[in-house]
Amino acid sequence: MMKGIVFAFLGGAFITLQGVANATISQDIGTWQAATITQFTGFVLAFLILLIVREKAFAHYKEVKPLYLAGGSFASIVIFCSITAIHLVGATLTTSTVLIAQLFITFLIDSNGWFGLEKQKMKAPQFIGIALMIAGVLLLKM
């Protein structure tokens, strides 16, 4: 459990660092250019790590539904939207809003059992948590 929380924390930290770095880079070379560089450097790092760890599971990629294989392409949209939002509203409001959007979409995925996941019953605490996060973003905006 703790290991998962540490990885989630690191993931969140690196998403924020990536967004701010991309916004800065895009001021000099443009938004889509920054997204391209980010995607390319991410590919290179992931490929190098794959070569180092030598996991055999990669050979089973043909068993994955083609729609899911295209999931990485969403990153270019994430990068473009994050860069644009940071330029328009700043890093704090962008990150807070991104978190709310992530929670809302994962809430829909969990409660409907999309993508082959087991349906999760949502209760009052989940609704209250999302409402409190929205309230927090509204306070940040003031």
Phi, psi and omega in degrees: 000311182296321179299318178298320179294320178297315179296321178297318178298313179298318178301315179296319179297316182287330174298316180294314179299319179297315181299315180292317178298316180296320179297320179293314179299319185294336177296330182269324188237350180109157186291310181291329176294318178296319178298320180296314180297318179298314179298317182294312180294326175296319177298313182300313180297314180299320180294318178297318178296318177301318179295324182287314184280337176051048177289135182279343184298337181301331180296343182267015183300336180292343179277350181275137178299136182307323179302318181288330178294336179277000183303326179297334180293339177297334182300324180295324178289319177302313182297311180301312182296320180293316178300311182298316180296318179298320177296324185274321187232358179094166185290320184295310181293322177299309182298318179298316180292321177300317179298319178296316179299318178298314179297318181297314181293318178294328175300313178297317180297311181295315185288337180257352180068033180289161177060029176078010178276152178289135179299137177247134177278123180269136183240178183307318181302324179293317178296317180296318179300315179295318179298319178294322178294319177297317177300320178298319178294320178297322177293321177298326183288334183293000000 
